């Protein structure tokens, strides 16, 4: 592998991402091409650690090979992936691990008294330590130039809703607010400790857990519980933590797959929102591209109709959009990248 040439190519791509994030550079379009390989990713269970490491290394080698073959904006990364359960687990939740699906947390708290008894866990003594062990091995094998994908991070509100049995949790949002605030504060503290340790150890360049986009500084997380609360509750239970996390780390990227259109005005108010990903039907995504056109970068579940290189022309002129394109072969990926690059020059 020609490491110097790799870094030249990566440097060009990183500069494109930097210009894309800057509202002053007039760089509107990023595209990444995925080639179908038919290889299933191992589920993130402890017994699969070796398989997860081998899969991540093979995927990284594929990214490195592809960057010599076609000119998209992919930044190769090492996938340190997880399920949604990782932070709920360290607070004491049992984890259900289906044979054929991702693991998920089962609630360990059923009332305000039990929530108050929870302690902020020590990362080094928790199951989160395994993610650092995997990351260390991957970095050792791939080299210090390789950047990592961050594990699946949920918002404090989402994690609280996993820890606290939901039928009681939703009542507590109205009747036990101080207990909810206390739990949210504990979760926020754990997330800050986690991110500070991660960034100290591996640097502040990384790929988001979902969807895959490049970040320098800031954090990324999923915020889905906002779909079932109203705007006032967003201001009470979601916004303070999002504001604080964005302030501490210099920005935030958010994934939301909930039906949460009523929260779009609140999402617009989040300071330092660097990128927004919504997973919704086509019509709603079309509206989102327009609504957030002049506010933040976007990377949604629907990109356009027809050939991939025609997608940018289908969206508002000022929208900054990341497109993910599926290719069935290397030859198709080369063709798509050439056409796409011609369109956005």
N, C-alpha and C positions, 0 to 999 in steps of 0.2 A: 504494500500500500504506500503510495506517495503522500506522506504526511504533510509536506510543505504545500503541495498542490491542493490537498484537502483544505488546509487552513486558508489558502487564498480564496477558494470558492466559498467557504463558509463566511469569510470576512465580507465578501460582496453581498451575500444574502443577509447577513446581520445588518449591514448598512441599509438595505432596502427596508427591513423591518423597522429600523430606527426612524427612517424617513416617513414610513407609514404611520407610526404612532405620533409623529410630530404634526400638529395641525397647521404648521407654517410651511411644510415642504411640498404640498400639493401632490403627494404620492398616494394614490387612492386604492390601489389593487395589489393584493398578495394572493398567490395561488400555490397550492400544494397538490401533488399528484400521488395517489395511492395505487400501487399495482397489486391486483389480486394474486395472492400466493397460495391460498388454500390451506395454510397452516394455522391451526387453532391455538390461541393463546391459553396456556395453562391457567386454571383458576387459582386465585391468590390464597392458597391454603398452605399451612406450614409444611405439610408433607411434600409439597410441590416445589420447595425452594430451589433445588438444583435444576429442575425443569424450567422454572421461571428465569433463572439466571442464563441458562443456555438459550432460551427463546429470546431474551433481551439482547444477548450478544449477537445472535444470528440476525435479528432485526436491525441492529446497529450496523452490522457489516453490509446488509442490504441497502440501508440508507447511504452509506459511504460509496458503495458501488454505483448506485443510481445517480448520485450527484455528478459523476463523470459522464453519465449517459444523456441526461437531459437537464434543462435549465429551469427548474421551478424554484420555489422559495423555502423548501424544506430545510430546517436545521436538524441534522442528525442528532439523535438523543438515545440515551439508555433508559429503558422503561422500568421505573421502580413503581409498578402499579399496585393498586389495592382495591378493595371494595369500599363501600360507604361506612363500614362498621368500625373502622380502626380507632376512632376517638371515643366512641360510645363504649367500646370494649374495655378500654383502660379505666373507665369509671365504674366498671363492674358488670356490664351487660354480658350475658351469654350470647354466643354467636351460633346461628343456624347456618350450616354449610351444606347446601344441596349438592348432590352428586353432579348435576348437570347445569348448575347456575352459580351466580355470584353469592358470596356469603352476605348475611345481613344480621343486624343486631336485634335482640329481643329485649324489651324494657326491663330495667332492674329497679325502677322507682315507681311507686303507685300513689304517692301522696306527698304533700309539702314537707311533712316531717322526715320522710325518707330522703327527699331531695336535700334537705338541710344537712343530713349526716354525711353526705359525700365529701371526700377530700380530693384536692387536686393531686393527681398521681405524678410520680417521678418518672420521667421518660426512660431513663436508663434501666429502671427496674420493671418496665412494662413491656407489653407486646409490641409497642412502637419501636423498641430497640431493634427488632428484626429488620425493619425497613432500612435502618442505618447500616446494619450488617450487609444486607443485599447491595445497597448503594456502594459501600466500601469495596466489596468484591468486584462489582462491575467497573468501578473507576480503576481499580488495580489492574484489571485485565485489559481494559480499553484505553487507558492512558488519561493523563490529567486534562488533555484538551477536550475530552468528551463531556458533554453536559447531560444532566439528568432530567427526566420527567418527574415532576412532583407527584407524590401519592394523592389519592382521592381525598380532598379536604371539603368538608361540609361547613356551612355557617354555624355559628353558635346556636342560633334558633333551630336549625335542622338537627343538630346533634342533641340538643335538649329534648326535641320531640321524639328522638330514638330512645333516649335514656328513660324518659318519663312516659308511662303508659298513656296513650293519646287521649282517651276519653276523659281521663282525669286532668291531663295537661291542658286541654282546651278550656276546661272549667277554671283551672288555676290562672289562666291568662286574664280572667275576669275577677276571680275571688281570692287568689293567693299571689298577687303580683310581686310582692317582695321576695317570695320564695323562688319565683321564676327569675327575677333579676339576679338573685344570688347565684342560681345555677348558671345563668348566662355568663356571669362574671367569672366563675370558675373555669368554664369552657374557654372563654376568651383568653384567660391567663395561660391555660395549657397551649392554645394555638400560638400565642406569642412566643412562649418558650420553645415550642416545636420549630417554628419558622426561624427563630434566631439561631438555634442550634444547627438547623439544616443549612442556612445561608453561611454561617461561619465555617462550616465543614466543607461545603461544596460550591460556594459562590452564589451570587444573586442572578446569574443567568440560568434559565431553566425552560422546560416545556410544560405547559399547563396539563393537568390530569385529563381534562376533557372540555372542549375539543383540543386538539394538539396545536397550540400556538406558542410562539416564542415570547418570552418575557425577560426583561432586565430590570430587576427591582420590582417592588410591589408583590402582592400575593394573588392567588386565584382560589376560588371556592365555588361551591354550589349553594344556591339559595332557593329552595323549593317550597318551604312552608308558607311563604308569603302568598301563595295561591289560595290559602284557606283562611286568611285573616283580612281584615279591612285596612283602609289607609291609616286610620288612627293607630291601630295596633302595630302596623309597620313602623310608624314613628316611635312607638314605645319600645317594641321588642326586637326590631331588626336594625333600624338605622343607627342607633348609638354604637353598636358593635362594628358595623360596616364602616362607619366614619372613623372609629378609633383604629381599626386594623389598617385601613387605607392610610391614615396619618402616620402610624408607626413605621410602615414599610414602604411608603412612597407610591401608593396606588393600589388598584384592585381590578381584577378581571372576574366576571361573574357568569356562571352558567345557571340557567333556570329552565327546567322542563315542565314546570307547573303551568296551569292555566291561570295566568296572573296579569292579564292585560290591564286590569284596574290598578296595578301597581306601577305601570310605566312612568307616570309622573314622579313617583318616589324614586325609581331607579335613576331617573334623570338628575335627581338632587344629590346622589351619592358623590361626594368629592373624590376626585382622583380616579373615576371610573375609566379604565384604559380600554377595556374591550367587553362587549356584551354578547353572550350566546343564548339565543332562545330556541327551544325545540317545540314547534307548534305547526299547525297546518299552513299550507301555502299562502292563503289570503291574509292570515294574521302576520306572517313573516313579511309579506309585501308591505303591509302597513307599517311594520316595525322599521324597515329600511328607510322609509320616509320620516317617521316620527323621530328617529335617532340620527338622522342624516348629518346634522351639524353638531352633534354632541359627543359621540364616541365611536370607536372602531367597532365593527360588527362582524360576527361569524355565526350565521344561523343555520338551521336545519334544512332550509330550502334556498337554493342558489340561483335558479333560473330554468328556463325551458330551452330545449334544443342543444346545439353544440356548445361546449363549455366556454369557448372563446367569445361567444356572443352574449354571455351573461352580464358582463359589466354594462353593456349598453341598455340592459333591461331595468336598471336601477337608477335612483336619483343621482344627479351629476356630482354632488358633493359627498356622497356616502363613501366611507372608507371600509372596504369589505375584504375579508379573507374567504377565498373559495377553496373547497376541497373537491378534487376531481378524481373519479374512479377510472382506472384504465385496466383493460384485460390483459395487456401484454406490454413489454418494453417498447416495441415498435409504436404501439398506440400512444404510450406516454411521451415518446419523442415527438410524435406528430402534434399532439395536443399542446405540448410546451412551446413548440415553435410557433404555432398559430396564436396561442395566448400571448406570447412575448411580443409578437408583431402588433397585436391589437393594443397593448398597453404601453408601447414605447412612447 
